[in-house]
Each structure stands twice: as structure tokens, then as C-alpha cells.
């Protein structure tokens, strides 16, 4: 759901009272207030709570990691920090820069990577399209049209549930009517409220459900009840979900933030559904929850912090990450803080926190990894005349004596979700065809049987046939892991692996048989990297490296290097922590 906007807040710069996101004392404006000012319009509040987490210092995290990685890791991380600094100079400080329009920032929009866990493939945002989010590590996705509870009609195909609204169904065996009735308050009195009530043939079941709805609202103080918004978020023959949102207000010097509570009923019995009846919140689900937060609510500052576990919980869990995932699971499943209810889009899950609430939409199809939103076939056809190979793309030939067909499968366990797309060959005349296909699947479907190390949210591997003729075929597997560090940052690192076959003899061609990994290659790699810097990003550190170190630490490492054929030439490279470096070598 969209982020809830509070009318009043305290200025983070001077501490004065802010109204509508603007501080009259020092002139500070929130991100949303600046967006509204630039567009010349007022945003309509949605149904999502806003948080005030700590902004994580990426440099500190990287320095801690470098200490564990040694000299080679420090060099790599320095390059990462340099790239991040360049991005920060372009986009402004996280959470404080103005939104930009495509025509003004055309050059910067060519970036291959956004810091929200989504990968962009040669796509530009259309001119005048506002990017929604604060461009921090967690932000930055295309803006969606504003909706309200009166205009929004949730549909199963929606990317996520946008805001609270009624989803009344009229062709069921029961109906819901709105009634004005007294609701008990916290002081023992009663407040007249508009409440949904069920009407059905089974009066005993009807009474049980209506009592449960009344219990959801009861026990609040009079002011909370008078400002309560109640919605029927989902109706079916099996399930009924009701959600109630308390509006934010000041009571003396105390600020009471927006909060959300919900109840769902099993319509076969009339009983309420317990959290464990709705979802099994494992660490994998908790990991995906935080990733979905980064996509659905990129400008919500609560996404920038992820620290709930106590020190003793960290010691018991064995790691800060696992302890925080366990603590997050408990917050969602706790009846006091957790939020769970059904919508036409999927299961909405979240929790109330000191500054509001946050929820995301769990749907087994729509909550697939974010890369799926962006990975479309690039508009690029590599040719021999190209100065270098620009990016991964399929080069399928349909006029050969054999064919290539792509297969895919997914699996899911408590560690996350995994998806694999890989090619398989068919046709007569290829020796050892079954062994070749088995080897392709082995390379392109790693971690299919067990959790991926360092991929707490799962893994997606997309494979490409980068070159094929009657004698040779090259296949590249791009690994897209979904990871959370101890501070909850969703990171978009990737790596690639390659495999090439001699189809005449039915054997795998070793990488060093395609290109000899020697000192001359290392020197050539450094020179070509500078000439082909546009596809690699910042290569300044790479170019000043000692060629012997480049060869020893990177190019000859079978676990990190890759070599494959393309129509433009032979692609040679290696994987670093945050990106891959490669060059195109033209055959003599």
C-alpha cells in the first residue's frame, strides 16, 4: 500500500514542529513535500504508515567487510565505493534530492543498475516520468498513478495492493451491510460507529463473525474510535477480511501515529484465522518481506533500517542477519504488532511500528523477484563489425541442423525463492547430446538443490545462448542473488558463468583453450578495458593494477573468470563483488 502522510512531524534538522512536510523555522522540506511542490499538486494520502529509521552508513559497512576480505577485497570495495560516490554525485544525497525528469537527466538514465535491487537492461524512463523514491540504497522505481480508497479497484494482476479500499462482492451466499451501532471504548463507555455486519442463513455463524468484527474495534479510546476507518478488504465463500485504520493525531504533547489492525474469518466455521493459518513466516519469507518493502515503498525511511534483534538473540541465532529475520517474523506474527489480511491482489502482511505501519503484498506470482519486472530482451543484435560486445543477449540461429529450446523451473523453501531458465539442445548429429544437456543444466541451475550461500532471499539464474553455429555453441548463465546484509539493505550484485561446447566432437571446450590466460592477455585486458569502459563502468583501479596480480587473482581463477564466443568476438572477463569486468577480443 502507498505510504501514509502525516500532517504534523518534527523537523530532523532543527527539531521544530513541521506541518504538511514543511518546517517554517528552517525551511526544510520532506521528499514528498518537494515532489508536490515541483509538480504543483497535492498528493492524496494512501493507506501506508511511514517510518523514521536510521540512514545506514554504507561506507562503514563496506569497510567492515573489507577487513574480512583482505587486500584484494579492499581494492574491490574501494572501486564499489567510488562507483557509489559517482552515483551519489549524480543523484544527490539519499532522501534529499529533487525528483528529476527524463529530458533533464538523459545521460544519467543510461545506468545499468539502480540501488533498489532492480536491474535495468538498456531501458530509459520516458521523458517527464517521475521516479518514485529517494534514490537511496532502497529507493527508485517508476511512479504509479495516485489512487485513493474511492478510486482504487484492486485486481489480482496488480503488482501490489495500492491502498485500503472496500472489495465488496454481491453474488455470494452471504452479504455485508453497514450499520451504525455502539462500540465499547476503553473507558467503559460507548461510541457510535459505522461497522460492517454479516447477514447469512446460519445465524449462529453470523453472530460469531459479527462479534469478531466488533471485537476488532472495541477497547480503544473515544478519539481513536471516532477517527477509525473500517474496510471490507476481501470477500469470498471461504474467507472474509476486515481492516481498521486509526488516524494519526496529537494528544497533548504525545503524537499517536497511524496504525492498522485486521481480522480474517474462515467462512466455513465463522471462526477467526490465526496468523499461522494465513502464512508460515520463515526467515525466507521475512527476507522477501524486506525486499518487497524496498520496491513497494522506496521512500519509506523505515526500509533503511533493519535492527530488531537483541544481542542475546543474535548470539542464539548465530548471525545478525538471521536474528533480525527471526525478530521481523515475530513482529509480523505477533497479534499485538502484526498485520495480516487478504485482498484481491494477495495476502497483505506487515507490522505497526512507533511511527506508523508498513505492509507488503505477498502473492505467489506477483511477489516474484524484482528483476522479472525489468529483464526484457534488449534491443541489441551483436555483429562482427561491432567494436566490442555491448551486453548479454541471445544470438539464436534457427537455420542450423540442431535446435535450442529454453526450459525453466522454480522452487521455494524456507531460505527463499529460486528460478532458473536454461537452454537445451535437440537434433541429430551431435555426439554426447544427453551429456551436453546435463552439463548445461548443471552450470545454469546451481543451488537448485540447496540454499545459495549469501542469497538470503533466493536466486534467479537467467541463461543466454551468446553464440551458435554448426561447430560451436557458447552459453552464459547470469546469477542474480537476492541478499540482505545485517542492516537489511537489498543489494543487486550479479555474476556470470560460461560454458562452450565443440559440437563436432561433443566435448566441453576449456576456457584456456579458447583464450590463453597469460601475462600478455592481462596487459591486453587492461588496455581494452579502458577502450571499452562504457560497458564496464569505472575501470580506473583495474588499469593501474599490476598485470601479474590481475592475471593471478582474477583472470586465471576458474571460480571467477569466464570466456565465451559472441558474434562480435571472444568475451573474456571475471566477476568482482559488485560487478563483472569483461572485454571483447577480436579474433585474428
Secondary structure, 3 states (H helix, E strand, C coil): CCCCCCCEEECCCCCCEEECCECCCCCCECHHHHHHHHHCCCCCCCCCCCCCCCCCCHHHHHHHHHHHHHHHHHHHHHHHHHHHHHHHHHHCCCCCCCCCCCCCCCCHHHCCECCCCCECCCCCCCCCCCEECCCCCCCCEECCCCCCCCCCCCCCCCCCCCCCCCCCCCCCCCEEEEEEEEEEECCCCEEEEEEEEEECCCHHHHHHHHHHHHHHHCCECHHHHHCCEEEEEEECCCEEEEEEEECCEEECCEEECCEEEEEEEECCCCEECCHHHHCCCCHHHHHHHHHHHHHHCCCCHHHHCCCCCCHHHHHHHCCHHHHHHHHHHHHHHCCCCEEEEECCCCEEEEEEECCEEEEEEECCCCCCCHHHHCCCCCCCCCCCCCCCCCCCCCCCCCCCCCEEEEEEEEEEECCEEEEEEEEEEECCCCCCHHHHHHHHHHHHCCCCCCCCCCCCCEEEEEEEEEEECCCEEEEEEEEEEEEECCCCCEECCEEEEEEEEECCCCEECCHHHHCCCCHHHHHHHHHHHHHCHHHHCCCHHHHCCCHHHHHHHHHCCCCCEEEEEECCEEEEEEECCCCEEEEEECCC
